[in-house]
Amino acid sequence: MASTFNPEARLADLNHRRESGMAHNKCEARVRIQCSDDIMAARQRGRAVASKGGFSNSDLTIIATAIYEVARNIVEHAGKGEISISLIKDAHKRGVEIVAADRGPGIEDVSLVMRDGYSTGSGLGIGLPGAKRLMDEFEIASDLGKGTTVRMKKWAT
């Protein structure tokens, strides 16, 4: 699937929104990720934002789980990064978008890490593939030595 997802442009947009004050409304949250406490904070903030979008309790749990998986990858593989959570609208639907970005070492073979069961450490290898299965849309862009950006969307049913 060809994608026009541009992580640099998305980060620039998020920085503009933060600087203009748009990131401080109740329909968007940004969480710096550096440790396990930040992972839990991202889950909680994601649930809070998504609940404003009218998601069911089961969808809120799914969204929080996907956030946990990408946040854990940031801590384990990049050391630090950031997650943004935003309510979004399309022509006929509403949803939530999660962007997880880091400036870590990047992923050498994205297709390999997206395989079920693959693990670079002691984990079970369900992180990124599991997050992809939980969400309606999932994109990943990674450059060696520059970092990784994951963009996920869940649409309200």
N, CA, C and O of each residue as an XYZ file, in Angstrom:
628
protein
N       0.841     -1.173      0.000
C       0.000      0.000      0.000
C       0.884      1.234      0.000
O       1.683      1.415      0.919
N       0.762      2.077     -0.998
C       1.533      3.312     -1.060
C       0.964      4.302     -0.054
O      -0.248      4.394      0.142
N       1.858      5.029      0.566
C       1.428      5.955      1.600
C       2.074      7.309      1.379
O       3.245      7.390      1.009
N       1.318      8.367      1.603
C       1.860      9.710      1.513
C       2.178     10.250      2.894
O       2.423     11.447      3.045
N       2.178      9.411      3.883
C       2.477      9.806      5.257
C       3.893     10.350      5.330
O       4.844      9.663      4.959
N       4.034     11.560      5.799
C       5.331     12.208      5.916
C       5.558     12.549      7.385
O       4.969     13.507      7.885
N       6.399     11.786      8.092
C       6.568     12.016      9.525
C       7.124     13.393      9.854
O       6.749     13.977     10.871
N       8.006     13.923      9.019
C       8.563     15.245      9.298
C       7.475     16.316      9.207
O       7.412     17.218     10.043
N       6.625     16.211      8.191
C       5.538     17.180      8.045
C       4.552     17.065      9.200
O       4.066     18.079      9.701
N       4.254     15.843      9.627
C       3.331     15.654     10.752
C       3.905     16.247     12.032
O       3.184     16.901     12.786
N       5.202     16.025     12.288
C       5.830     16.596     13.481
C       5.825     18.120     13.414
O       5.585     18.781     14.424
N       6.088     18.689     12.226
C       6.056     20.145     12.083
C       4.658     20.678     12.374
O       4.505     21.709     13.029
N       3.625     19.967     11.879
C       2.247     20.363     12.145
C       1.935     20.293     13.637
O       1.315     21.203     14.187
N       2.362     19.219     14.290
C       2.120     19.093     15.729
C       2.839     20.191     16.508
O       2.281     20.732     17.463
N       4.058     20.526     16.118
C       4.790     21.600     16.791
C       4.091     22.937     16.586
O       4.007     23.740     17.515
N       3.586     23.185     15.370
C       2.845     24.419     15.114
C       1.594     24.490     15.987
O       1.291     25.530     16.571
N       0.880     23.380     16.068
C      -0.335     23.349     16.882
C      -0.017     23.601     18.346
O      -0.763     24.300     19.032
N       1.096     23.033     18.834
C       1.484     23.235     20.227
C       1.831     24.694     20.465
O       1.393     25.288     21.451
N       2.627     25.281     19.554
C       3.042     26.669     19.706
C       1.872     27.629     19.608
O       1.887     28.685     20.241
N       0.862     27.285     18.830
C      -0.292     28.167     18.684
C      -1.338     27.938     19.771
O      -2.371     28.606     19.791
N      -1.072     26.993     20.677
C      -1.991     26.744     21.782
C      -3.043     25.702     21.496
O      -3.821     25.352     22.383
N      -3.086     25.198     20.276
C      -4.116     24.229     19.915
C      -3.936     22.900     20.633
O      -4.901     22.150     20.779
N      -2.734     22.591     21.080
C      -2.483     21.308     21.725
C      -2.987     21.275     23.153
O      -2.951     20.225     23.796
N      -3.452     22.396     23.658
C      -3.872     22.443     25.049
C      -5.383     22.336     25.217
O      -5.889     22.441     26.334
N      -6.113     22.126     24.113
C      -7.542     21.951     24.277
C      -7.829     20.534     24.760
O      -6.929     19.697     24.826
N      -9.063     20.278     25.090
C      -9.415     18.988     25.674
C      -9.540     17.885     24.643
O      -9.775     16.732     25.005
N      -9.388     18.210     23.356
C      -9.509     17.207     22.302
C      -8.159     16.771     21.770
O      -8.083     16.092     20.746
N      -7.095     17.154     22.453
C      -5.758     16.758     22.033
C      -4.857     16.694     23.259
O      -5.006     17.471     24.202
N      -3.929     15.761     23.225
C      -2.958     15.640     24.323
C      -1.615     15.268     23.743
O      -1.528     14.588     22.720
N      -0.563     15.723     24.411
C       0.798     15.365     24.049
C       1.482     14.880     25.317
O       1.372     15.500     26.374
N       2.190     13.763     25.196
C       2.872     13.196     26.358
C       4.309     12.862     25.956
O       4.540     12.116     25.005
N       5.249     13.412     26.678
C       6.653     13.044     26.476
C       6.860     11.665     27.088
O       6.382     11.391     28.189
N       7.561     10.813     26.386
C       7.758      9.431     26.822
C       9.234      9.203     27.114
O      10.077      9.338     26.227
N       9.551      8.850     28.387
C      10.927      8.555     28.769
C      11.027      7.372     29.730
O      12.088      6.763     29.862
N       9.915      7.047     30.404
C       9.966      5.979     31.403
C       8.582      5.334     31.514
O       7.630      5.765     30.863
N       8.487      4.299     32.346
C       7.230      3.559     32.471
C       6.094      4.428     33.012
O       4.936      4.210     32.655
N       6.398      5.399     33.857
C       5.346      6.302     34.334
C       4.732      7.086     33.176
O       3.526      7.336     33.156
N       5.570      7.472     32.212
C       5.073      8.203     31.046
C       4.183      7.319     30.178
O       3.224      7.801     29.575
N       4.498      6.025     30.113
C       3.664      5.086     29.358
C       2.259      5.077     29.944
O       1.275      5.145     29.208
N       2.166      4.995     31.263
C       0.853      4.983     31.912
C       0.134      6.312     31.719
O      -1.080      6.337     31.512
N       0.883      7.426     31.788
C       0.271      8.745     31.573
C      -0.287      8.847     30.158
O      -1.372      9.396     29.964
N       0.432      8.330     29.171
C      -0.045      8.362     27.786
C      -1.322      7.547     27.630
O      -2.255      7.972     26.950
N      -1.364      6.388     28.253
C      -2.585      5.565     28.215
C      -3.771      6.338     28.780
O      -4.845      6.382     28.178
N      -3.562      6.947     29.942
C      -4.642      7.684     30.607
C      -5.093      8.891     29.794
O      -6.291      9.142     29.657
N      -4.132      9.636     29.255
C      -4.484     10.808     28.446
C      -5.190     10.378     27.167
O      -6.127     11.037     26.719
N      -4.739      9.270     26.579
C      -5.394      8.758     25.380
C      -6.835      8.365     25.637
O      -7.725      8.660     24.839
N      -7.057      7.696     26.756
C      -8.435      7.323     27.138
C      -9.294      8.560     27.331
O     -10.446      8.601     26.899
N      -8.728      9.568     27.985
C      -9.490     10.796     28.264
C      -9.870     11.512     26.970
O     -11.014     11.935     26.807
N      -8.928     11.648     26.064
C      -9.221     12.308     24.784
C     -10.240     11.498     23.997
O     -11.222     12.055     23.505
N     -10.022     10.195     23.872
C     -10.936      9.347     23.096
C     -12.337      9.330     23.695
O     -13.322      9.249     22.960
N     -12.437      9.407     25.020
C     -13.773      9.412     25.640
C     -14.563     10.655     25.225
O     -15.791     10.609     25.153
N     -13.875     11.756     24.954
C     -14.552     12.973     24.464
C     -15.070     12.775     23.044
O     -15.942     13.515     22.589
N     -14.531     11.773     22.342
C     -14.966     11.476     20.982
C     -16.103     10.488     20.912
O     -16.524     10.110     19.819
N     -16.613     10.059     22.059
C     -17.770      9.177     22.072
C     -17.464      7.711     21.850
O     -18.349      6.960     21.440
N     -16.247      7.282     22.106
C     -15.895      5.874     21.947
C     -16.508      5.040     23.068
O     -16.687      5.520     24.187
N     -16.826      3.784     22.754
C     -17.344      2.856     23.756
C     -16.233      2.493     24.737
O     -15.057      2.735     24.465
N     -16.602      1.919     25.869
C     -15.607      1.494     26.855
C     -14.648      0.460     26.273
O     -13.452      0.492     26.564
N     -15.163     -0.456     25.453
C     -14.270     -1.454     24.860
C     -13.294     -0.798     23.887
O     -12.124     -1.178     23.844
N     -13.750      0.171     23.110
C     -12.842      0.881     22.208
C     -11.826      1.703     22.989
O     -10.675      1.818     22.569
N     -12.232      2.276     24.115
C     -11.281      3.025     24.945
C     -10.156      2.113     25.433
O      -8.994      2.518     25.483
N     -10.509      0.892     25.787
C      -9.497     -0.082     26.224
C      -8.577     -0.453     25.071
O      -7.367     -0.577     25.262
N      -9.126     -0.630     23.889
C      -8.326     -0.950     22.701
C      -7.355      0.183     22.399
O      -6.176     -0.062     22.143
N      -7.837      1.408     22.426
C      -6.992      2.573     22.148
C      -5.872      2.676     23.187
O      -4.714      2.903     22.836
N      -6.219      2.509     24.457
C      -5.210      2.582     25.523
C      -4.163      1.483     25.368
O      -2.983      1.712     25.637
N      -4.575      0.303     24.942
C      -3.639     -0.803     24.747
C      -2.684     -0.513     23.591
O      -1.485     -0.771     23.699
N      -3.199      0.016     22.497
C      -2.343      0.358     21.361
C      -1.338      1.445     21.755
O      -0.173      1.386     21.362
N      -1.783      2.421     22.521
C      -0.880      3.473     23.002
C       0.206      2.858     23.877
O       1.380      3.209     23.751
N      -0.174      1.954     24.754
C       0.805      1.281     25.606
C       1.886      0.603     24.771
O       3.073      0.728     25.073
N       1.489     -0.104     23.737
C       2.436     -0.854     22.921
C       3.447      0.052     22.223
O       4.643     -0.238     22.227
N       2.976      1.149     21.624
C       3.917      2.028     20.930
C       4.767      2.830     21.918
O       5.933      3.111     21.644
N       4.192      3.196     23.059
C       4.953      3.925     24.078
C       6.055      3.039     24.673
O       7.169      3.502     24.919
N       5.735      1.778     24.898
C       6.723      0.839     25.427
C       7.886      0.678     24.444
O       9.044      0.581     24.851
N       7.569      0.651     23.162
C       8.631      0.564     22.152
C       9.538      1.788     22.192
O      10.751      1.667     22.022
N       8.955      2.974     22.417
C       9.772      4.181     22.525
C      10.754      4.048     23.681
O      11.949      4.291     23.509
N      10.260      3.662     24.862
C      11.123      3.547     26.038
C      12.205      2.493     25.822
O      13.375      2.732     26.121
N      11.820      1.337     25.307
C      12.766      0.227     25.162
C      13.797      0.423     24.056
O      14.944     -0.002     24.196
N      13.401      1.061     22.962
C      14.287      1.101     21.803
C      14.873      2.479     21.496
O      15.941      2.570     20.890
N      14.199      3.539     21.899
C      14.692      4.882     21.591
C      15.097      5.658     22.840
O      15.888      6.599     22.767
N      14.549      5.257     23.987
C      14.856      5.964     25.226
C      13.907      7.096     25.524
O      13.500      7.281     26.671
N      13.546      7.861     24.507
C      12.587      8.944     24.715
C      11.916      9.297     23.397
O      12.429      9.010     22.315
N      10.762      9.925     23.520
C       9.986     10.329     22.359
C       8.747     11.062     22.812
O       8.702     11.599     23.919
N       7.747     11.085     21.961
C       6.520     11.807     22.287
C       5.334     11.132     21.611
O       5.445     10.598     20.507
N       4.206     11.170     22.294
C       2.958     10.669     21.730
C       1.947     11.796     21.738
O       1.770     12.488     22.740
N       1.286     11.969     20.603
C       0.185     12.935     20.528
C      -1.095     12.167     20.238
O      -1.108     11.205     19.470
N      -2.164     12.617     20.869
C      -3.480     12.009     20.698
C      -4.440     13.118     20.314
O      -4.528     14.125     21.015
N      -5.168     12.953     19.206
C      -6.066     13.995     18.716
C      -7.380     13.397     18.241
O      -7.402     12.318     17.649
N      -8.465     14.095     18.499
C      -9.731     13.729     17.884
C      -9.709     14.238     16.456
O      -9.230     15.340     16.187
N     -10.226     13.436     15.546
C     -10.217     13.787     14.128
C     -11.600     13.550     13.538
O     -12.416     12.823     14.104
N     -11.851     14.177     12.388
C     -13.093     13.961     11.653
C     -12.754     13.749     10.202
O     -11.854     14.381      9.649
N     -13.497     12.843      9.596
C     -13.417     12.605      8.164
C     -14.778     13.017      7.618
O     -15.624     13.489      8.377
N     -15.004     12.850      6.339
C     -16.255     13.273      5.727
C     -17.478     12.716      6.461
O     -18.447     13.440      6.689
N     -17.434     11.423      6.833
C     -18.611     10.803      7.434
C     -18.311     10.064      8.726
O     -19.133      9.276      9.195
N     -17.151     10.307      9.304
C     -16.819      9.583     10.523
C     -15.927     10.422     11.424
O     -15.304     11.396     11.002
N     -15.894     10.007     12.669
C     -15.041     10.673     13.652
C     -14.175      9.621     14.309
O     -14.536      8.446     14.370
N     -13.034     10.052     14.798
C     -12.123      9.096     15.386
C     -11.039      9.751     16.217
O     -11.134     10.914     16.611
N     -10.011      8.966     16.467
C      -8.861      9.447     17.221
C      -7.603      9.052     16.441
O      -7.522      7.966     15.867
N      -6.633      9.958     16.437
C      -5.354      9.690     15.802
C      -4.264      9.748     16.870
O      -4.217     10.672     17.682
N      -3.402      8.757     16.851
C      -2.268      8.693     17.769
C      -1.007      8.717     16.916
O      -0.861      7.926     15.984
N      -0.103      9.625     17.240
C       1.191      9.693     16.571
C       2.263      9.515     17.637
O       2.350     10.293     18.587
N       3.069      8.487     17.465
C       4.181      8.201     18.381
C       5.470      8.431     17.605
O       5.708      7.792     16.580
N       6.304      9.346     18.097
C       7.527      9.685     17.369
C       8.725      9.678     18.303
O       8.635     10.070     19.467
N       9.848      9.221     17.765
C      11.095      9.266     18.521
C      12.224      9.613     17.571
O      12.062      9.576     16.352
N      13.344      9.944     18.132
C      14.552     10.220     17.350
C      15.630      9.196     17.723
O      16.808      9.522     17.866
N      15.180      7.952     17.873
C      16.074      6.858     18.250
C      16.839      6.313     17.062
O      16.992      6.991     16.046
N      17.319      5.086     17.191
C      18.170      4.506     16.150
C      17.431      4.126     14.872
O      18.066      3.852     13.854
N      16.108      4.105     14.908
C      15.346      3.689     13.740
C      15.265      2.176     13.641
O      15.897      1.455     14.412
N      14.486      1.712     12.691
C      14.269      0.278     12.494
C      14.866     -0.102     11.145
O      14.504      0.459     10.111
N      15.770     -1.046     11.170
C      16.458     -1.456      9.934
C      15.505     -2.133      8.956
O      15.540     -1.845      7.759
N      14.652     -3.035      9.453
C      13.757     -3.796      8.587
C      12.346     -3.743      9.172
O      11.985     -4.570     10.010
N      11.558     -2.776      8.732
C      10.210     -2.583      9.265
C       9.344     -3.813      9.023
O       8.580     -4.212      9.902
N       9.451     -4.416      7.850
C       8.608     -5.587      7.561
C       8.919     -6.733      8.523
O       8.022     -7.495      8.882
N      10.170     -6.863      8.941
C      10.540     -7.914      9.880
C       9.920     -7.661     11.252
O       9.357     -8.579     11.849
N      10.014     -6.441     11.760
C       9.479     -6.169     13.101
C       7.955     -6.189     13.120
O       7.352     -6.289     14.189
N       7.326     -6.095     11.953
C       5.871     -6.152     11.897
C       5.344     -7.588     11.813
O       4.132     -7.795     11.768
N       6.227     -8.567     11.792
C       5.802     -9.969     11.788
C       5.441    -10.410     13.195
O       6.149    -10.102     14.154
N       4.343    -11.129     13.313
C       3.953    -11.693     14.606
C       5.050    -12.606     15.114
O       5.590    -13.421     14.366
N       5.375    -12.466     16.389
C       6.355    -13.328     17.018
C       7.779    -12.805     16.981
O       8.637    -13.312     17.703
N       8.053    -11.787     16.144
C       9.409    -11.250     16.091
C       9.654    -10.385     17.323
O       8.795     -9.593     17.711
N      10.812    -10.535     17.930
C      11.162     -9.737     19.099
C      12.643     -9.421     19.077
O      13.465    -10.277     18.751
N      12.984     -8.179     19.427
C      14.388     -7.784     19.506
C      14.933     -7.956     20.914
O      16.129     -7.782     21.144
N      14.068     -8.294     21.850
C      14.507     -8.431     23.233
C      13.804     -9.582     23.905
O      13.589    -10.635     23.306
N      13.451     -9.373     25.146
C      12.809    -10.426     25.919
C      11.289    -10.391     25.801
O      10.596    -11.176     26.447
N      10.768     -9.480     24.975
C       9.319     -9.361     24.837
C       8.721    -10.515     24.050
O       9.427    -11.398     23.563
N       7.408    -10.484     23.942
C       6.687    -11.545     23.247
C       6.556    -11.279     21.751
O       6.065    -12.126     21.005
N       6.991    -10.112     21.321
C       6.895     -9.806     19.901
C       5.496     -9.465     19.438
O       5.175     -9.683     18.270
N       4.641     -8.933     20.318
C       3.279     -8.581     19.926
C       3.073     -7.075     19.860
O       1.979     -6.630     19.511
N       4.079     -6.278     20.179
C       3.973     -4.824     20.281
C       3.412     -4.134     19.057
O       2.220     -3.825     19.027
N       4.227     -3.881     18.044
C       3.765     -3.150     16.868
C       2.722     -3.921     16.067
O       1.718     -3.330     15.670
N       2.917     -5.229     15.810
C       1.855     -5.956     15.103
C       0.541     -5.964     15.885
O      -0.537     -5.875     15.296
N       0.632     -6.069     17.199
C      -0.573     -6.047     18.028
C      -1.278     -4.703     17.951
O      -2.503     -4.647     17.845
N      -0.508     -3.618     18.004
C      -1.097     -2.281     17.884
C      -1.777     -2.123     16.524
O      -2.859     -1.544     16.430
N      -1.144     -2.634     15.485
C      -1.730     -2.552     14.137
C      -3.071     -3.278     14.084
O      -4.033     -2.766     13.512
N      -3.136     -4.465     14.676
C      -4.385     -5.233     14.670
C      -5.496     -4.526     15.446
O      -6.668     -4.636     15.087
N      -5.137     -3.810     16.496
C      -6.126     -3.149     17.340
C      -6.747     -1.909     16.688
O      -7.894     -1.558     16.963
N      -5.974     -1.259     15.827
C      -6.407      0.014     15.259
C      -6.957     -0.188     13.848
O      -6.714     -1.219     13.220
N      -7.698      0.805     13.359
C      -8.269      0.724     12.020
C      -7.259      1.099     10.939
O      -7.296      0.556      9.835
N      -6.367      2.017     11.255
C      -5.324      2.429     10.318
C      -4.004      2.468     11.074
O      -3.962      2.831     12.249
N      -2.940      2.096     10.399
C      -1.624      2.016     11.033
C      -0.562      2.269      9.974
O      -0.545      1.599      8.941
N       0.312      3.217     10.216
C       1.425      3.506      9.323
C       2.685      3.638     10.161
O       2.637      4.121     11.293
N       3.801      3.212      9.611
C       5.071      3.346     10.302
C       6.110      3.835      9.297
O       6.194      3.344      8.171
N       6.887      4.803      9.728
C       7.996      5.316      8.921
C       9.221      5.339      9.820
O       9.162      5.820     10.952
N      10.333      4.818      9.311
C      11.538      4.758     10.126
C      12.761      5.012      9.258
O      12.875      4.481      8.154
N      13.668      5.828      9.769
C      14.933      6.099      9.110
C      16.049      5.769     10.079
O      16.064      6.261     11.207
N      16.987      4.934      9.640
C      18.114      4.571     10.495
C      18.859      5.824     10.934
O      19.193      6.687     10.122
N      19.110      5.902     12.229
C      19.830      7.028     12.799
C      19.000      8.278     12.999
O      19.492      9.260     13.557
N      17.745      8.265     12.555
C      16.891      9.451     12.659
C      15.650      9.229     13.503
O      15.118     10.181     14.074
N      15.174      7.989     13.595
C      14.017      7.713     14.428
C      12.869      7.054     13.691
O      12.951      6.725     12.508
N      11.798      6.878     14.443
C      10.620      6.168     13.965
C       9.373      6.951     14.324
O       9.290      7.541     15.401
N       8.404      6.957     13.420
C       7.105      7.568     13.674
C       6.024      6.558     13.323
O       6.017      5.988     12.232
N       5.111      6.347     14.263
C       3.963      5.472     14.049
C       2.720      6.350     14.099
O       2.559      7.158     15.013
N       1.854      6.191     13.125
C       0.588      6.920     13.098
C      -0.533      5.893     13.055
O      -0.574      5.033     12.176
N      -1.446      5.999     14.024
C      -2.564      5.052     14.112
C      -3.877      5.840     14.212
O      -3.922      6.934     14.775
N      -4.934      5.257     13.654
C      -6.263      5.854     13.769
C      -7.258      4.787     14.167
O      -7.169      3.636     13.739
N      -8.198      5.185     14.986
C      -9.341      4.340     15.347
C     -10.590      5.169     15.080
O     -10.703      6.308     15.534
N     -11.519      4.588     14.345
C     -12.768      5.296     14.027
C     -13.872      4.832     14.967
O     -14.003      3.640     15.246
N     -14.659      5.779     15.450
C     -15.772      5.461     16.341
C     -16.842      4.718     15.555
O     -17.115      5.029     14.395
N     -17.445      3.720     16.218
C     -18.485      2.930     15.546
C     -19.860      3.326     16.024
O     -20.857      2.766     15.568
